[in-house]
Amino acid sequence: ALPVLEASLALNQRYGRQNIIRSKCNLAACIYDLGRFDEALVLERDIYAQTTTMFGPSSQNALGTGLNLSISLTNLDFYDEAITLVRDQLLPVAQKSLGLDHSITLKLYQTLVDIHRNNPEATRDDLGLNQPSVRRRNFLIPTQATTC
């Protein structure tokens, strides 16, 4: 599959940057599945940079490729870089441009939790759970109406 994806990338260079990015995403996924994690990470960094430049940092494309990059960084134990990327760059932009309930924003929150959970040096304070600004949402459950 790898030679086919490399050939596809070469052909797509004729048709524009968006096709090149799509081909690079497929190539990075294939390389990652082959266990060549360092090579895939280089490609994913490039993909994120190109997507951010092409569509802007608040686009769903850029946030999605940033999410993929953060997952790869976590899988390769680059926890500090992954935390900085998600917490300081991606989450604030996603919250502002997509909203708190958007699937990408929620996936970024989940990824941040996963990073801390997988990081052997993480503490409860790293998640911000001990800060007074963190509040639980209280949901009201309507009671059943009673009839006489």
N, C-alpha and C positions, 0 to 999 in steps of 0.2 A: 504494500500500500504506500510505503514511503516514496518509492520512485515515481509512482503515479501522481502523488501530491506535489512532488518537486516539479514534475512536468507541467502540472496544472498551474503552479505558481508562475512558471516561465511564460506560459501562454496568457495568463491573466494580466501580465505586465503590459500587454498591448491594449487592454480594455479599460484602464483607469485604476485609480488608487483604491476605490472601494472594493473592487474585485481582488486586488492584491492583498488587502487586509483580510478579507474573508479566506483567501487561500492560505495566508500565513497562520490564521487561527486554526484551520484544519491541520496544517503541517505541525504546528506546536502541539496540538492534541495527540497526533500520531507519534511524534517524537517522545512525548511524555509517557504515552502508553508503552513505548519500547523500553522505558526505564532510563532514558537519556535526559534526566531531569535538568541538568545544568544547561544543556543546549536549548531545551524547551523554555527555560526561564529567560534566557537571552532573547528569544523570539517574543515571548510574552511582554517583556519590557518594551521592546520595539513596537509591538502592536498597540500597547497602551499609549505610548507617546504619539504614534501616528493617528490613532483614533481621537485622542484629545485635541491634537492639532487640527484634524480634519473637521470634526463635528462640534468641538468645544467641550470643556470639562464638565458641563452640566447635562450633556446629552446622555440618553440611555445607553448608547453604544459605548461611550467612554466609561461610564460607570460600570457597565457590564464587563468590559475588558479589564478595568481596574479590580473588579471583584475576582475575576479569574486569576489575575496576577497575585492578589493577596492570598488566595487559596494555595497557589503554588509556593509562594514564599513560606507559608505556614507548613506545608508538607516537607519543605527542605530545611525546616527549623530556623528560618530567618525571622524569628518572632518580633524582634524590635522593629525591623523594617515593615513587617506586615501590620503591626499595631499602628505605626506612624501613618502608613498609607490609608488604612481604613478609618481610624479615629480622627486624624487631623485633616485628611484631604477628601476622602470619598464621602463619609457620612455627613459632614456639614453641607456639602454640595447637594447630595441626594435629598436630604431633609428639606432644603430650601427649594430645589427645582421640582422634585417629584412628590414631596409630602411624606409624612410619617408612616402612612399606611400602604405605600407603594411596595410592590413585591421586591424590587431591587433594594430599597431602603431596609426592608425587613431582613433580606438576605445578608446585607452588610452588618446589621446588628448581630445576626446569628454567627456570621464569620468572626466578628470581634470576640464573641463569647467562646467560639471554638479555638481561636488563637490563644486566649488566656487559659482555657481548659487544657490545651496540649502543651503549653509552656511550663516546664517543670519549675521555673523560677517565679512564676506568677503568684501573686497574693490576692486576697479578697479586695484589698484596697485598689488594686490595679483595675478592677472592674468598676470602681466608683460606687460600690454598694453601701459603703459606710458614710456617704455624703448625705447631708440633710436635704439637698435638692432633689434626690431621687425619691420619688413617691410611687406608691402602687396606684393603679387605676382601680377604682371601686365601681363595679357594675351592679346596677340595680336589677333585680329579677322581679318582674311583676307578679304579684300574688294572685292566686286564683280567686275569681269573684265567687262569693257565696250567695246562694239564693235562700230565701225563707220559705 
